[in-house]
């Protein structure tokens, strides 16, 4: 278990939908530990497997002192919306107001394959939606209105990390069954 490099905007793995987890084994538990360690080191409120180059439907979160993870998640969103600033470890230093559902019920599995149900509001709801989007190849900037998206893309072009070659990434120690890029 180790802190992994976080993939930055422009890396194709961030735009590739992740595959469902089929094997709830030691490798999956190691992946969950790596995600938690990497997220806390960054620091961040959440991290999805594609952000460390693993194309599986797994994410972790740490909100208000509570940590958790979901494997093969599904979300049920409220109709009531919230506006709030949102950033992403894969777009370092950038944050924009983003509309999200105020409440969410997330279902999925833990690292052992046991069913999990999480209910969240406000910041936890935002984090769960943000990380679930990563599993579908969606970034928060995709949810911005046209004007805000133009500003975000300008900020990305001007960012210190923009246009840099992707960092050298070690091969994942987790079996990815051909799903990692």
Secondary structure, DSSP 8 states (H G I E B T S, - for coil): --------TT-GGGGS--B-----SHHHHHHHHHHHHHHHHHT-SEEEGGGGT--BSEEEEEETTEEEEEEEEEEEE-S-EEEEEEEETTEEEEEEEEEEESEEEEEEE-TTS-EEEEEEEHHHHHHHHHHHHHHTT--GGGGS-HHHHHHHHHHHHHSTTTT---------SS--TT---
